[in-house]
Amino acid sequence: MKLHEYARYDAVGIRNLIKAGEVTADEVEAAARQALAEANAQVNGLALPVFEPALHHAGDGPFAGVPFLIKDHGPVAEGVPFFIGSRSLPGIVPQHDTDLMTRFRAAGLATLGLTTAPELCVSFSTEPARYGPTRNPWDLDRGVGGSSGGAAALVAAGAVPVAHASDGAGSIRIPASCCGLVGLKPSRGRVPCGPDTGEPMLGMAYEFALTRTVRDAAHLLDAVQGPGVGDKYTAPPPRRPYAGELGTDPGRLRVAVTTDTWSGTTVDGQVAAAAARAGQVLEEMGHVVSAAGPHVDWDDVMRAWVAEGVAISSMLLLAPREPDPALMEAVSRQFMKVAREYSALDLLAAFNAQNRVTRSVSAFLTEYDLLVTPALGRLPAPHGTLRYDDPGHTVISWLESLTDYGPFTVVFNITGQPAISLPLGTSEDGLPIGVQIVAPYGREDLLFQVAAQLEQAMPWKDRIPPVFAGRR
């Protein structure tokens, strides 16, 4: 299989080629290994050398033989060490798969590597001291977002068609926006989180994947959705497979569009224009589009966000061997300090804040079927813009710096609604711009229906970054 041919296919396309006998899974894997070597040399998205052999996977699953990557955000796959992007962790080796990884294997995904993430995954850039900066295939001088930065860089560069990602405050949608990808954060409880976690990051963290096409996201969610045994949250089951929603007319929807931030920060004009244009296209399709957005108390958002950071840090404090602070980056040390001082009353106040934000946004989404916002407040940032190693930061000042860059995503980690970033815009310099679409809780079906409409009306499949495997 020629490298330039391999890199152009999405996961469903590769699966179809294998099923039709036009190419073998071994030929696909060989092309993927070549693509990973070529792309990673430029974008630095791998946390470990490529696995040899690929992790065990089913040979008869819906994605049998499709190349895949997992993220360095914690324990995922049995036997694969994780570092959470930190020099302070020697590489903890899980003794079993997560429930989600079990489903990835059953789907037939051929896992070839581990992707980079910022330390503790609490950054909207992926530039940890452990790995160095992961570079954007659209402009190597710019970042890829975070925390699923390595996954985004390698999918965008054609190394693999799909990669595992996680989202605690925008960590799927923000890299998708920076790298011109599709990034779905599912509803709370849609994807299993066990067996070791019942409420990831106080219910604000989610796992799924980054893809280049809407259909890949739909087919993959069909393969992995549904609760695990003992999961605390269970999203309502879909009426039919999500792949069946592609091409389905959603009817005339009530769509709210806002480019105003709840934090009061300003939005880059090109970014705001992309979201506004998406609203215009939806109106041209016949949907009823209004300029509106939910009321959100930003102090409540920050209170919940700090608690999530404390939850991340507490995992390390509760570990059998506490990491060496001298090997941690400056902001991580601040999070560890706050975690030690955090009280039960602080935690209850954070839960109350979560509740207020969730009630407000959910009420708004009874009046509207969809909410459209920018995915980011800025274009992809040059390396060094978000300095995680800056000793002058407190936890609050760090989160405020993230707010300046990405003010639109964290709200929906708190509230639990599904949200997707689509690469609907392009800057004057050719950089991708993501637009976020949010649906009521449990309505991924609606997101896929509308995302498929927008993918057809505002196509992005022919936009290829300068760094792309086998590019001619």
PLY file of the C-alpha trace (Angstrom):
ply
format ascii 1.0
element vertex 472
property float x
property float y
property float z
element edge 471
property int vertex1
property int vertex2
end_header
0.00 0.00 0.00
1.51 3.33 -1.07
2.07 5.79 1.76
0.25 8.66 0.08
-2.74 6.38 -0.56
-2.84 5.12 3.02
-2.73 8.61 4.54
-5.74 9.81 2.54
-8.14 7.17 3.88
-10.21 7.55 7.02
-10.73 4.57 9.34
-13.95 3.43 7.67
-12.24 3.66 4.29
-9.32 1.51 5.45
-11.72 -1.00 6.99
-13.61 -1.23 3.72
-10.42 -1.83 1.74
-9.41 -4.66 4.07
-12.89 -6.22 3.97
-12.94 -6.07 0.17
-9.56 -7.81 -0.01
-7.95 -4.87 -1.83
-5.28 -4.65 0.83
-4.28 -6.81 3.80
-4.15 -5.71 7.41
-0.40 -6.39 7.38
0.06 -4.05 4.40
-1.94 -1.36 6.18
0.14 -1.76 9.34
3.37 -1.50 7.36
2.17 1.73 5.77
1.11 3.06 9.18
4.53 2.35 10.66
6.17 4.22 7.80
3.71 7.10 8.16
4.29 7.28 11.92
8.05 7.43 11.47
7.80 10.14 8.82
5.22 12.28 10.63
6.62 11.90 14.14
10.06 13.03 13.03
8.49 16.43 12.38
5.65 16.78 14.89
7.03 14.86 17.93
3.74 13.26 18.91
4.86 9.88 20.26
5.62 9.35 23.94
7.32 5.98 23.38
8.81 4.17 20.40
6.25 2.51 18.13
5.01 -0.77 19.60
6.43 -3.98 18.16
4.17 -5.84 17.63
0.88 -3.93 17.71
-1.20 -4.55 20.84
-3.45 -7.59 20.56
-6.80 -6.89 18.89
-9.75 -8.77 17.44
-9.45 -9.81 13.83
-13.16 -9.65 13.16
-14.20 -6.34 14.76
-15.74 -3.43 12.83
-12.33 -1.70 12.64
-10.20 -4.82 12.26
-6.70 -3.82 11.18
-7.21 -0.06 11.40
-4.09 1.64 12.93
-4.67 3.38 16.25
-2.85 5.18 19.08
-3.57 5.59 22.80
-2.90 8.66 24.93
-0.45 9.06 27.82
-3.08 10.33 30.27
-3.07 7.50 32.80
-3.56 3.73 32.85
-5.11 2.58 29.56
-3.67 -0.71 28.27
-2.27 -3.66 30.17
1.50 -3.62 30.05
1.86 -0.15 28.49
3.59 2.27 30.91
2.14 5.72 31.42
3.77 8.96 32.56
0.98 11.60 32.29
3.61 13.71 30.53
5.72 13.99 33.69
9.42 13.45 34.34
8.46 12.61 37.95
6.83 9.30 37.01
9.16 6.44 36.05
6.47 4.72 33.99
3.68 2.97 35.85
2.61 -0.27 34.16
-1.12 -1.11 34.37
-1.99 -4.70 35.17
-5.21 -4.65 33.15
-7.00 -2.73 30.40
-9.57 -0.06 31.04
-13.09 -0.98 29.94
-12.72 1.42 27.02
-9.44 -0.15 25.92
-11.11 -3.56 26.02
-13.68 -2.19 23.57
-11.02 -0.61 21.35
-9.35 -4.03 21.10
-12.68 -5.77 20.45
-13.37 -3.28 17.65
-10.20 -4.53 15.96
-8.14 -1.35 16.29
-4.43 -2.10 15.93
-2.73 0.02 18.60
0.76 1.06 17.53
1.85 3.67 20.03
1.39 6.08 22.94
0.87 9.80 22.26
2.21 12.82 24.10
0.31 14.90 26.64
1.22 17.84 28.91
2.14 17.10 32.51
-0.97 16.04 34.48
-3.00 16.91 31.35
-3.84 20.35 32.76
-2.82 22.53 29.83
-4.22 23.67 26.51
-0.76 23.17 25.00
1.32 20.00 24.67
4.85 21.13 25.48
5.92 19.12 28.55
9.49 19.07 29.79
9.44 15.28 29.49
8.86 15.21 25.71
9.42 18.73 24.44
6.85 20.50 22.26
4.53 18.61 19.99
4.37 20.60 16.76
1.41 21.46 14.59
1.50 19.93 11.08
-0.16 23.09 9.75
2.66 25.28 11.13
5.54 23.71 13.03
6.09 26.92 14.99
2.64 26.60 16.56
1.18 24.30 19.17
-1.40 21.58 18.80
-3.55 22.40 21.82
-3.94 20.09 24.74
-4.11 17.84 26.38
-4.62 15.31 23.55
-1.94 17.06 21.53
0.13 14.13 20.32
-2.98 12.32 19.13
-4.15 15.40 17.20
-0.79 16.04 15.57
-0.40 12.48 14.31
-3.97 12.11 13.04
-3.75 15.48 11.27
-0.39 14.50 9.73
-1.86 11.31 8.24
0.02 8.88 10.48
-3.17 7.18 11.70
-6.81 7.88 10.83
-8.04 7.84 14.43
-6.51 8.07 17.91
-7.67 7.79 21.50
-8.14 11.11 23.32
-9.51 12.40 26.60
-11.20 15.66 27.57
-11.18 17.26 31.03
-11.74 20.89 30.02
-11.63 20.79 26.22
-8.76 18.37 25.67
-10.40 16.66 22.68
-12.08 19.70 21.13
-9.19 22.15 21.48
-6.56 19.95 19.72
-9.22 19.20 17.08
-9.60 22.92 16.49
-5.85 23.52 16.35
-5.21 20.65 13.94
-8.28 20.68 11.67
-9.94 17.52 13.02
-13.27 16.23 14.28
-13.28 16.09 18.07
-16.30 14.70 19.93
-16.67 14.88 23.69
-19.50 12.43 24.38
-22.24 12.81 26.98
-21.34 11.96 30.54
-21.87 8.21 30.90
-21.86 7.48 27.16
-18.43 5.80 27.17
-17.29 3.49 30.01
-14.82 4.83 32.55
-14.05 1.72 34.61
-12.95 -0.41 36.15
-10.68 1.75 38.33
-12.63 5.00 38.13
-16.29 5.72 38.79
-16.38 9.48 38.37
-13.31 10.66 36.43
-12.10 14.03 37.65
-15.31 14.66 39.63
-17.37 13.74 36.58
-15.72 16.35 34.36
-13.41 14.07 32.35
-14.40 12.05 29.28
-12.66 9.73 26.84
-13.18 9.08 23.16
-11.08 9.86 20.07
-9.91 12.31 17.43
-10.83 11.62 13.79
-10.62 13.29 10.40
-14.23 12.57 9.39
-17.64 12.65 11.01
-18.40 9.12 9.88
-15.36 7.75 11.69
-16.55 9.37 14.92
-20.03 7.91 14.47
-18.89 4.38 13.64
-16.34 4.38 16.47
-18.89 5.57 19.03
-21.15 2.72 17.92
-18.30 0.33 18.69
-17.50 1.60 22.21
-20.62 3.28 23.61
-22.65 1.96 26.51
-22.02 1.64 30.25
-19.49 -0.66 31.79
-20.30 -2.92 34.70
-20.88 -0.77 37.78
-20.52 2.60 36.02
-21.95 5.42 38.11
-23.48 7.30 35.16
-25.42 5.81 32.27
-26.40 7.92 29.26
-29.69 6.99 27.56
-29.09 4.38 24.86
-29.26 5.55 21.25
-32.43 4.81 19.30
-30.35 3.26 16.53
-26.66 3.10 15.54
-25.02 6.51 15.27
-23.76 5.60 11.81
-27.41 5.50 10.80
-27.78 9.17 11.71
-25.40 10.26 8.95
-27.48 11.64 6.13
-30.64 11.68 8.27
-32.61 14.94 8.14
-32.78 16.34 11.69
-35.79 18.48 10.82
-36.01 22.21 11.44
-33.91 22.91 14.51
-33.73 25.85 16.92
-30.06 26.85 16.88
-28.43 29.40 19.19
-25.14 30.99 18.15
-22.86 32.97 20.43
-19.30 34.21 20.17
-19.44 36.00 23.54
-17.40 34.37 26.28
-18.77 33.77 29.76
-15.39 34.74 31.19
-15.43 38.19 29.59
-12.33 37.55 27.47
-12.20 38.68 23.86
-12.32 36.38 20.83
-10.13 36.64 17.75
-12.13 38.11 14.89
-11.33 35.28 12.47
-12.40 32.69 15.04
-15.66 34.51 15.76
-16.32 34.84 12.02
-16.00 31.06 11.52
-18.66 30.36 14.15
-20.92 33.05 12.74
-20.51 31.60 9.24
-21.49 28.15 10.51
-24.65 29.72 11.92
-25.40 31.32 8.55
-24.98 27.99 6.76
-27.32 26.30 9.23
-29.87 29.06 8.60
-29.52 28.56 4.84
-30.32 24.87 5.44
-33.64 25.93 6.96
-32.84 25.87 10.66
-34.05 28.72 12.88
-30.90 30.49 14.06
-30.78 33.06 16.86
-28.02 35.02 18.56
-28.25 33.63 22.09
-26.32 31.79 24.77
-26.92 30.38 28.24
-26.22 32.35 31.39
-23.12 30.96 33.07
-21.59 32.24 36.30
-17.86 32.17 35.60
-16.95 32.12 39.28
-18.82 28.82 39.52
-16.95 27.51 36.49
-13.60 28.39 38.05
-14.58 26.84 41.37
-15.44 23.56 39.63
-12.33 23.70 37.45
-10.01 24.14 40.43
-11.65 21.12 42.07
-10.98 19.06 38.94
-7.31 20.07 39.07
-7.21 19.04 42.72
-8.69 15.67 41.78
-5.95 15.13 39.18
-3.23 16.06 41.66
-4.76 13.90 44.38
-4.27 10.81 42.23
-0.53 11.36 42.57
-0.76 12.15 46.30
-2.60 8.86 46.82
-0.15 6.84 44.72
2.00 4.24 46.50
5.04 6.33 45.67
4.56 10.09 45.61
6.40 11.77 42.69
9.45 13.90 43.32
8.33 17.58 43.26
11.77 18.61 42.02
11.06 16.75 38.78
7.64 18.33 38.31
6.92 21.49 36.37
6.06 24.68 38.25
2.28 24.66 37.76
2.05 20.98 38.75
3.74 21.84 42.04
1.12 24.53 42.60
-1.68 22.03 41.96
-0.11 19.59 44.42
0.12 22.35 47.05
-3.55 23.28 46.62
-4.57 19.61 46.73
-2.93 19.20 50.13
-4.79 22.26 51.47
-8.17 21.52 49.90
-10.97 20.79 52.40
-14.22 18.82 52.35
-16.07 22.14 52.47
-14.17 23.31 49.39
-15.21 20.14 47.60
-18.88 20.57 48.55
-18.78 24.16 47.32
-17.37 22.91 44.00
-20.15 20.33 43.66
-22.72 23.06 44.33
-21.09 25.21 41.65
-21.22 22.30 39.20
-24.91 21.91 39.92
-25.69 25.58 39.30
-23.83 25.65 35.98
-25.44 22.38 34.87
-28.98 23.53 35.72
-28.53 26.81 33.85
-27.08 25.30 30.67
-29.55 22.41 30.65
-32.49 24.81 30.95
-31.14 26.77 27.98
-30.95 23.56 25.93
-34.64 22.92 26.49
-35.32 26.14 24.57
-32.79 25.40 21.81
-31.85 22.18 20.06
-28.22 23.19 19.51
-25.72 25.77 20.66
-22.92 26.91 18.32
-19.77 28.61 19.66
-16.12 28.88 18.65
-14.07 25.93 19.89
-11.19 28.24 20.88
-10.88 31.94 21.48
-7.68 32.22 19.45
-5.84 30.74 16.50
-3.35 27.94 17.32
-0.81 29.54 19.63
2.94 29.79 18.94
5.07 27.53 21.12
5.77 29.02 24.53
2.56 31.04 24.74
1.25 28.95 27.66
4.25 28.52 29.99
3.51 25.59 32.30
7.02 25.89 33.72
6.47 29.51 34.84
7.07 29.61 38.63
5.05 32.83 38.88
1.76 31.03 38.24
-0.76 30.10 40.90
-3.48 27.57 40.14
-5.96 30.40 39.56
-3.66 32.46 37.36
-2.84 29.35 35.30
-6.50 28.51 34.70
-7.16 32.15 33.85
-4.42 31.98 31.21
-6.17 28.94 29.75
-9.42 30.88 29.78
-7.86 33.60 27.65
-7.01 30.96 25.05
-9.93 28.55 25.31
-12.98 30.01 27.07
-15.75 27.93 25.47
-15.13 24.25 26.23
-14.83 23.64 29.97
-18.46 24.59 30.66
-19.66 21.43 28.93
-17.27 19.23 30.87
-19.11 20.48 33.95
-22.59 20.05 32.49
-22.19 16.70 30.73
-23.74 17.56 27.36
-22.14 16.15 24.19
-20.07 18.69 22.25
-18.17 18.39 18.99
-15.53 20.56 17.32
-15.67 20.63 13.52
-12.94 22.17 11.29
-15.30 24.59 9.53
-13.02 27.62 9.26
-9.62 28.63 7.94
-7.59 31.68 8.92
-6.02 34.11 6.46
-2.74 32.23 6.98
-4.33 28.85 6.29
-4.63 27.68 9.90
-7.64 25.54 10.86
-10.44 27.02 12.99
-12.82 24.78 14.88
-16.47 25.47 15.59
-18.08 23.83 18.63
-21.63 22.47 18.51
-23.38 21.41 21.72
-26.56 19.31 21.97
-28.82 18.43 24.91
-27.69 15.62 27.18
-27.66 12.25 25.46
-28.27 13.65 21.96
-25.14 12.60 20.09
-27.55 11.49 17.38
-28.49 15.12 16.76
-24.84 16.17 16.70
-24.04 13.56 14.07
-27.02 14.52 11.90
-26.01 18.20 11.87
-22.26 17.54 11.71
-22.82 15.43 8.60
-24.85 18.25 7.04
-22.05 20.74 7.75
-19.36 18.36 6.51
-21.19 18.24 3.19
-21.94 21.98 3.03
-18.52 23.16 4.30
-16.19 20.27 3.35
-12.69 20.00 4.77
-11.48 16.61 3.47
-9.27 18.17 0.78
-7.46 20.45 3.23
-4.11 18.79 3.84
-1.46 20.30 6.14
2.08 20.97 4.88
3.33 18.12 7.08
1.43 15.04 5.88
2.63 11.48 5.45
3.48 10.67 1.84
2.52 14.14 0.68
3.30 14.74 -2.97
0 1
1 2
2 3
3 4
4 5
5 6
6 7
7 8
8 9
9 10
10 11
11 12
12 13
13 14
14 15
15 16
16 17
17 18
18 19
19 20
20 21
21 22
22 23
23 24
24 25
25 26
26 27
27 28
28 29
29 30
30 31
31 32
32 33
33 34
34 35
35 36
36 37
37 38
38 39
39 40
40 41
41 42
42 43
43 44
44 45
45 46
46 47
47 48
48 49
49 50
50 51
51 52
52 53
53 54
54 55
55 56
56 57
57 58
58 59
59 60
60 61
61 62
62 63
63 64
64 65
65 66
66 67
67 68
68 69
69 70
70 71
71 72
72 73
73 74
74 75
75 76
76 77
77 78
78 79
79 80
80 81
81 82
82 83
83 84
84 85
85 86
86 87
87 88
88 89
89 90
90 91
91 92
92 93
93 94
94 95
95 96
96 97
97 98
98 99
99 100
100 101
101 102
102 103
103 104
104 105
105 106
106 107
107 108
108 109
109 110
110 111
111 112
112 113
113 114
114 115
115 116
116 117
117 118
118 119
119 120
120 121
121 122
122 123
123 124
124 125
125 126
126 127
127 128
128 129
129 130
130 131
131 132
132 133
133 134
134 135
135 136
136 137
137 138
138 139
139 140
140 141
141 142
142 143
143 144
144 145
145 146
146 147
147 148
148 149
149 150
150 151
151 152
152 153
153 154
154 155
155 156
156 157
157 158
158 159
159 160
160 161
161 162
162 163
163 164
164 165
165 166
166 167
167 168
168 169
169 170
170 171
171 172
172 173
173 174
174 175
175 176
176 177
177 178
178 179
179 180
180 181
181 182
182 183
183 184
184 185
185 186
186 187
187 188
188 189
189 190
190 191
191 192
192 193
193 194
194 195
195 196
196 197
197 198
198 199
199 200
200 201
201 202
202 203
203 204
204 205
205 206
206 207
207 208
208 209
209 210
210 211
211 212
212 213
213 214
214 215
215 216
216 217
217 218
218 219
219 220
220 221
221 222
222 223
223 224
224 225
225 226
226 227
227 228
228 229
229 230
230 231
231 232
232 233
233 234
234 235
235 236
236 237
237 238
238 239
239 240
240 241
241 242
242 243
243 244
244 245
245 246
246 247
247 248
248 249
249 250
250 251
251 252
252 253
253 254
254 255
255 256
256 257
257 258
258 259
259 260
260 261
261 262
262 263
263 264
264 265
265 266
266 267
267 268
268 269
269 270
270 271
271 272
272 273
273 274
274 275
275 276
276 277
277 278
278 279
279 280
280 281
281 282
282 283
283 284
284 285
285 286
286 287
287 288
288 289
289 290
290 291
291 292
292 293
293 294
294 295
295 296
296 297
297 298
298 299
299 300
300 301
301 302
302 303
303 304
304 305
305 306
306 307
307 308
308 309
309 310
310 311
311 312
312 313
313 314
314 315
315 316
316 317
317 318
318 319
319 320
320 321
321 322
322 323
323 324
324 325
325 326
326 327
327 328
328 329
329 330
330 331
331 332
332 333
333 334
334 335
335 336
336 337
337 338
338 339
339 340
340 341
341 342
342 343
343 344
344 345
345 346
346 347
347 348
348 349
349 350
350 351
351 352
352 353
353 354
354 355
355 356
356 357
357 358
358 359
359 360
360 361
361 362
362 363
363 364
364 365
365 366
366 367
367 368
368 369
369 370
370 371
371 372
372 373
373 374
374 375
375 376
376 377
377 378
378 379
379 380
380 381
381 382
382 383
383 384
384 385
385 386
386 387
387 388
388 389
389 390
390 391
391 392
392 393
393 394
394 395
395 396
396 397
397 398
398 399
399 400
400 401
401 402
402 403
403 404
404 405
405 406
406 407
407 408
408 409
409 410
410 411
411 412
412 413
413 414
414 415
415 416
416 417
417 418
418 419
419 420
420 421
421 422
422 423
423 424
424 425
425 426
426 427
427 428
428 429
429 430
430 431
431 432
432 433
433 434
434 435
435 436
436 437
437 438
438 439
439 440
440 441
441 442
442 443
443 444
444 445
445 446
446 447
447 448
448 449
449 450
450 451
451 452
452 453
453 454
454 455
455 456
456 457
457 458
458 459
459 460
460 461
461 462
462 463
463 464
464 465
465 466
466 467
467 468
468 469
469 470
470 471
